[in-house]
Amino acid sequence: MKRLLVTLILVSVVLAACSTPATPVESTATPSPIGTPAITEFPATAEPVPDEQNPAVKAALEALAASLNIPLDQIKLVSSEAVEWPDGCLGVHRPEVMCTQAMVPGFRIVLLANGTEYVYHTNADGSALTPAGQPAAEVPADLIEAARQALAKALGVALDDITLFNAVPVEWPDACLGLALPSVACAEVITPGYLIELDVNGRVYGYHANQDGSLVRPGSLVLTWTRDGGFAGFCDSLAVFASGEIEAWNCKRGDGALHGALTNEERAELEALLAEYGSVVAEEANDPNMSDAMAVRLVLYGNGSTQPSQGEQDAMMLWTQDLYARLGQ
């Protein structure tokens, strides 16, 4: 099985260079003028593209014209920047809205109408776009510092290498701050808190926090794994985040989550999987009528365009199970 995993990783690295991230389609909504809180901004990945023939720009212009019921010639393009959004919500997070985790290339577009600026986030061709405002609230400094320290430990970098990119108030849809797993108990109650973005060498990592800072969690899930049943009565869960941080739970322990981080080798292996494969759901289950019935489920939120073979899925399952075992030692 280890030989299979090594083969999988070598093939993934070769194919990652030519894979294309999947682009999910999100619904449009009514725009808000700049000044509206609770959105996520991300750094531009290219020079401004003030081109009104860009299909994403045209889509934003038409959406705003329709929303305000004004002619297109009354709207001015202020700027258009290429951005790689971290999820299918295009960086705009709202309560009770689930976001796919794949990176989405697109644009941040600023338009001017009737003396007011409006911001749109789009995918590459404008088939998905969503209005966004600008953050307008301060986040407690101790929460930002807690997130910085967690990221520094996970990445093995100095605190000075981590800068605050953005922080906004958010109402999370549950007590798990929008990061609930199927086998982990999580109160379904709206939880006020904050979304904190930190920049490390041009890459942005998100953290979810509750209002008093008693819970600060890495925010971008890239892999989840659960194991339930069997003679041993398994009830295990594992979550891996874009920062390389790991959280693991066992319902029998009763002492909360275990925390850890990927090694450099494990991080490279995960990056290869994310680059090659798109969204992957792998499941293993025996007869549910058996006394030792057990079900194992793995979900990978990849950026690629292929799906793993059965053998490759088995290798991914083993790799993730080994992560869980290491964290529990």
Secondary structure, 3 states (H helix, E strand, C coil): CHHHHHHHHHHHHHHHCCCCCCCCCCCCCCCCECCCCCCCCCCECCCCCCCCCCHHHHHHHHHHHHHHCCCHHHEEEEEEEEEEECCCCCCCCCCCCCCCCCCEEEEEEEEEECCEEEEEEEECCCCCEEEECCCCCCCCHHHHHHHHHHHHHHHCCCHHHEEEEEEEEEEECCCCCCCCCCCCCCCCCCEEEEEEEEEECCEEEEEEEECCCCCEEECCEEEEEEEEECCCCEEEEEEEECCCEEEEEECCCCCCCEEEECCHHHHHHHHHHHHHECEEEEEEECCCCCCCCEEEEEEEECCCCECCCHHHHHHHHHHHHHHHHHHHC
